[in-house]
C-alpha cells in the first residue's frame, strides 16, 4: 500500500490521471469487461449507500415515496415527445431479439427467428414509461399529486467514459411527480433543487451554485431545468444535480388528463429530478489531496480507525482491550469505528492505507501512550497530530468530526469563491479560462447562437443563470448586443 501511494499521480502533475489513480487505488471502482461500464467496489458502494440513505430520507421528509418501473421501454414511446427523442436518440441501447441459439461452429448466435415485434430501449431515463403508467392512475384532481421516486440504473451509450463521471451504465435516482396546477409543479421543481443543494452542503461539504439552465442546455422535453453546479479543484465545473419543470409536455404526449375541480378535463403538470453516481466523482475531486481521499465525516463508511503499536501478544492484548472500550463509547455516539489489529501488516502500511481511503480520524496507541493514558489522534483533512487524554476521548473525537465536516466545507467555499471572476470583454474571458479557470460571470445577449459560438471557440458553456443574479444592463462580451444580466460560464466535465 505504501508503494501504491507513492505511485499516485500528483494533482499538479496530471489532475485527470490523479483522479483515475485515486478511484482505483482507494478501492472505489474499476473498469469492467463491458466497455464503458464500471464495477463499483464495496468501499465505493458503501459511500454511495450513505448518500442514498441521506437522500432517501430527505425525499420522504418532503412527501415522496419509492416505486420501481421497467428497465425496458417500447421504442414507440420515444416518438411521442419530439424534443425528448431528439435529446436521447444518439445515446440509446436497443434490444432487438429475445433468444440465442447454439452455433454449429461453437458458441452462441442471436436467433434470427426471435426478433421482437417492437424494439425495446434500455432505460436512459424513465419519463415515457412512467407517464404511460400514470395515465392509468390519474382520472381526477383527487388522484393528485403523485410524488414518486425511483432508485435505478440507466444506460446512456457514452463513447468516452471516466469512472463515476461518465459511464455507459450508472446508478441514480429519478423523481417523477404529477400535479394539478402549473404553480404546484414549479414549486416542486424548485423544492427538489433546494433539497439537492442542502444535501451537497450538509453531507458532501460541497458548495454549489443554484440556477436555471438556458434553453439550449435544458433537459430534453423540459420547459425549465434547474441545476446545482459545483467546482472541482482543477477549475472545471461539474453539474451535480438537476430538477426539471416538464410543463404538460409528457401529459399531452401520453394523453394524461384529469377532471378538475370545475369538472373540466385538463392535462397534468409534471416534474422530474435526479442525481447519480456522478456525485461520487464530485466528492473525490472537490476534497481529496495527493495522499488520497478526503471524505467528509458524514459520508465516510468508517469515521475512526484505531491502530495499536505493540511488541508481543501481551502488549497487543492490552492495546486492543483499551481500544474496544473506546470503540464502544464512540459507537454509542453513532460514530463508526474500526480496530486494525492485523499482525501481518506494518503500522506504516496501515497509516498509508487509511490516508489513501480518507478515514477522517486515526487513533494510534502505543505502550508509552497507554502508560500515560493518552493517544495520538490525527485528522485526515489537515494531517495534524495531537496527543489526547484517553479519559473523555470520545467527546473530543465527536467534536473533531463535527469540526472537520465544517472545515472541509469552509475550505471548498473559499476555493470556489476565489475562482469566480467577473469579466466584460471576450479577451478577458478567454484569458481567465486559459490561465485561471473556474466560474466566469459574463454578460450574455440571451441568444442560443451566441451561446453556441462561445462554446465552439472556447469549450466553455453556460452552466446556469444563477438564482441570485440581478438584472444588469450591459453588452454581450462577444457580439456587443444588449445584455440584461450576467450568466455563469465554465469549462466542465
N, C-alpha and C positions, 0 to 999 in steps of 0.2 A: 504493500500500500504506500509506503514512504517513497518507493521508486516510482510508482504510478503518479503520485502527487507531483514529483519533480517533472514529470512528462506533461503536466497540464500546461497548455499554451497560455501565456500571459495575455490579458486583455489588450495591453498596449501593442503587443506584437501582432496579434491577429484575433480580433474580437469574435469573428464568426467561428474560427477554429476553437477558441477558448470555450465558447458556448457548446459546440458539438462534443468536445472532450469532456466537459463537465457533466453533461447529460448522461454520457455513457459511463464515465469513471465513478460517478456518485451513485450509480446503480439505479437510475431513474427509468431509463428506457433504452431500447436498441432497435436497429432496423430488423425487419423480419424477412422471411423468404419471399414474401409477396412484395413486389416492387412498390415503393411509396407508402407502405404500411409499417406500423411500429408495434413492438411488444412493449407494453408498459409493465415494468418490473415491480415486484412487491413494494419496494420503498417509494417509488414514484406513485404507485397506486394508493399507498397509504396517505400520501399528501392529497391526492385527488379526492379520496374518501372524506377527508376533513373538510375540504372545500364543498363537496356535495352536501355533507351533513349541515354545514352552516347555511348554505344557500337554501336547502330544502326547508329548514326551519323558518327562514325569512319568508319564503314563498307561502308557507302555511299560515304564518302570522298575518299575512295580507289576504287571507281568504282563499288561497288556491289549493287544489287537490291534484294528486298524481293519477295518471292513466297511461295506457300504452296503446299505440296504433301500429299498423303493419309496416314492415320493412320495405315491402314491395308496393309500388304504385302503378296502376294501369297507365300506359303511355297516353291514352286519350285524355286523361285528367289534366295533363300539362298543356294541352291545346286550348283549354278553356279560358286561361288568363294570359293574354298575349305578352305582357311585359315579363311575367313570371317565366314562361317557357323560353323567351329570348335570353333572360338573365342566366338560366341554368343549363341550357341545351348543350353547351360545349363541355360540361363537367359531368354529364350523366353516364353511369354504367347501366347497361341494358341486358336483361335476361331474355333470351330468345327461345331456349329449349329447356325441357324438363327431365331429360333422361340421357344417360350414357350407355354405350354397349361395348362389348369386347371387340377389340381389333384383332383380326386373324394374324396380323404381324406382331402382336403383342401390345399390351397396354389397353387403353380405352379410347373411344372416339365419341363425339356427340352423335346421338341417334338422329338422323335427318327426318325420321318419321315422327319425332317427338317435338315438333315445333309448336310453340304456343300460338293460339289464335290471335292473342294480342300481347305484344311485348310488355314486360314489366320493367319499370325504372327502379333501381335500388335507391332508396330514400336519400336525396340530397338535402331535403327539408320537407316538412310534413303538411304545409298549408293545404295542398289539394286533397289529400286523403282525409284530412281532418274535416275540412269543410263539406266534403261529400257525406261524411258521417253526421255532422251537425245538422244537416238537412232533415235527418230522421228524428232528431232530438228536439227541434225547435218548431213550435206551432204558434205560441202566444208569448206576449211580453212576460207572462208569469214564468216562462222557462228561462228567462234571462236574469242576471248574466250567467254565462258559463265561464268558469275560471279554472282552466286545466293546464297542468304542466306535464311534460314527458321527459324522462331521463332515457337517453337512447344513444345509438351510434348512427352516423350518417356517412355517406360516400360522396365525395366530390373529386373527380378524376384529375388530380394535380400531376403535372409532369415534373415540376421542380419542387422537391419536398425537403423539409427540415423537421427533425423530431420536435413534436409538440406544436410548433408554429404553423406548419403546413404539411398535412399528410393526406393521402387519398381517403383514408378512413380515420375518423376521430370521434371522440365521445363528447357529448354535450347535453344540455337541457334546452328544451324549447317550450315556451309557454304559448298557448293559443286560446284567446278569450273572445267571447261574443257578447255584444252589448245592445241595449235598446236605443241609445242615442249616440250621436257623434261626440258630444261632450263627455259622456261616460267612457267612451273608448279612448279619447285623447287623454283623459285623466289617468286611465290605466297605463297607457304607454309611458306617460311621464312618471307615474309612480314606480314603474319597474326599472326605469333607467336610474332612478334615485336609489332603489334597492341595490343595484349593481355598484353604484358609486359608494354606498355605505359598506358593502362587503369588501370592495377593494381597499377602502381606507381603514376599516376596523380590523379586518382579518389579514389581508395581504400586506398591510402597511404601504400601500401603493397609492400615491396621489394621482388623480386623473382629472382631465378637463371634460366637462359635460357640454354637449351641444347638439345641434341638428346637422344632418348631412345635406349637402347640396343635392339638387335633382339628379345630377349625374352620378352621385355616389350612393343614392338610396338603394335599399333592398328592392329587388325586382318584384313589382306589384304593390309597393307601398306608396302612400301619399306623403308620409313623413317618416324619416328614420332618425332616431335619437341615438347618440353614441357616447361612450366613455373612451377617451384617448389617453394612453399612458406613454411616458418617455423612458426609453431604455438608456443604459449608461453610454452607449455609442452614439447617442444623439438622434436615433431613429425612433419614430412613433410606432405604437402598436395599438391597433383597435382592439379593445378588451371586452366589449360587450355592446349589444345593440338592442333597441326596442323599437318596434315598427307600428305606426298607425296605418292600418290597411284600408281605412275607409269602408266602403261597401263593395270593393272590387271582387273579393272572393265570394261574398254572399251572392252577388249578381252572377258570377261565373257558374256557381253551383245551385242557383235558384233557392237560396235560403231566405225565406220570408217569414214574418211573424205578424199575427194580429195585434195591432197596437191598442192602447187604452181607449182610442176612439173607434175601435172596430175595423179600422182600415189596415190593409196589408202594407208592410214596408220591409225593405231589406235590412238585415242585421249589420251592425257595425263591428269591426274586428281589430284585434291587435295580435302581434306575435313578438316574441322576445327570447334572446338566448345568449348564453356564454358557453365556452367549450374548453377542452384541454389546452387550448392556446393560453389560458391563464397560467398554466404551469410554466410555459415559456416566459411569460411576463414576470412571474415570481423569481425565476432563475436570473434573468437578465437585469432586473431592476436592482437587486440587492447583493448579489454574490461577488466574490473577490478572487484573487489569484490563488488563494488557498483552497477554494471550493465554494460550496453552497453557504449562503447566509439566510437562514429561514426565520421569519417572524415566529416567535414562540407559539402563537395561537394556531399556526398551521404545521408545526413540527410534530411528526409522529412520536418522536422521543424528545422530551424537552430537557432532560437532565441525564447525563451519563456519569457513572461513578467508576473510577479506576483505582484499584489498590496497588500500592508499591510495596513489595514484600520479598523476604528471603525465607523460604521454607514453608511447610504446610501449617505450622502453628501460627506464624505471623499472618498468613493468608486467612486462616480461620477467624482470627481476631478482627482483621480488617473487614471481612465480609459480614461478620456479626454486627459490627458498628454501622456498616452501610445499610444493612437490612432495616435497622432501627430508623435511620434517616429516611430511607425509601418509604417506609410505612407512613411517616409523618408527612412526606411530600405527597404521597398518593391520597392521603386524607384531605389534602387541599386541591385535589383534582389535577395534580401535576404528574405527567408520565415520566417514568424513571427506568433506566437500565443499569444493572450492575455488571460490568465486564470483568469477570474473574478468570478468563481464559489463561491457562498456564503455558500454552504453546505459542504465544504471541508476545513480543516485547512491548513495553509500555509506549515507546516511541512510535511503534507501528499503530498502536491504538489511538494515540494523540492525532496522528496524521489522518487516520481513517475517519475519526469523528469530526475533525475540522472539514474534511472533504464533504462529509454528509451534512454539515451545517447544524449539528446538535447545538442548541442555544447555550447550554451551561455544562461545563465539565468540572467535576469534583474529583480531586486526587487526594488520597490519604496514604501516607507512609508511616513507618514506625515512629519517627520523631513527631509527626503531626498527631498521631494517636496519643503519644505521651503528653503532648502539650494541649490535648483536647482541641485541636484546630484542624482545618482542611484547606487545601489550596483550591480556590474557585476561579475558573476562567470563563469570561464571556466570549462567545463566538464573534459577535459583531465588532468588538474592539480589540480582541485578543489580549485584553488586560487581565492580569492575575492578581488575586488578593487573598491574604490569609484570613480565614473567618473562623470564629469560635464554633465548635460543634453544638454548643448549647444555643438553641434558637436558630440554627442554620436554615431550618425550613422556612422561617419567616423572612430571612434575608434572601433566600432563593426566590421566594414568591414575589418580593419587591423587585428583584433584579429582572425577572422575566417580564413584569409589567413595564419596567423602565426600558427594557430592551425593545419591546414592541413599540413604545412611543419614540424611542431614539432612532430606530430603523426608519420609521415613517418620517420623522423630522429631517433626517439626512436626505431622504428621497425628495422631500418637498424643497429643501434648499437647493439640491441639484436641479430639479425641474424648473424652479423659478429662475435660476441662473442661466437657464437655457431657453428662455423666452425672449425673443428680440423683436422690437418694432422696426419696420423699415418702410420707406416711402418710395424708393426707386427700385427698378429691376436690377440695376447694377449692385446695389446694397444686398438685395435678395439673393442673388447668385453668390456673392462673396460670403455671406453668412452661411449659406448652405454648404459651401465648399470648405470653409475654414473653421466653422464652429459647429454647424448642425443644430439640432434641437427644433423647437417650435418657432415659427416666424409669423408674427401678426402683420398682415399687409392689406392695403386697400384693394378691393376687387369690384369690378363693374357689374357683377351679378350674372354674366353670361357664361353658358357652357363652353362656347367657342374659346373664350379667354382661358377658362379653367383647363381645357384640354391642351391649348398651346403651351401654357406654363408647364404642364406635366410633360409634354413632349420635349421641351427644351431643358428642363431641369430634373425630371423624375420626381418632383415634389407634387403632392396632391393636397387638396383642401381637406384637412382632417375633419373639421367641423366649423360651423358658425357658433361660437360659444354662447351658452345661455346668458352669460353675464355681459355680453358685448353691448355696447351702446352705439346709437346712431352717430356717425362721424362723417361729415361731408369732406370729400377729397377727390382724388383722381386715381384711377387704376394705374398700378405701377408699370404695366406693360402697354396698355392701349391709350392711356391718357383720358379715357372716358370717365364720366362722373361715377364716383363710388360713394355709397352711403354708409359703409361700415367696414371694419377690418375683419378678416377671417383668419383661421389658423391653418397655416401650411406646414408640411414637414415631409421629408423622405421617410418611408415607412417599410415595415415588414409586411 
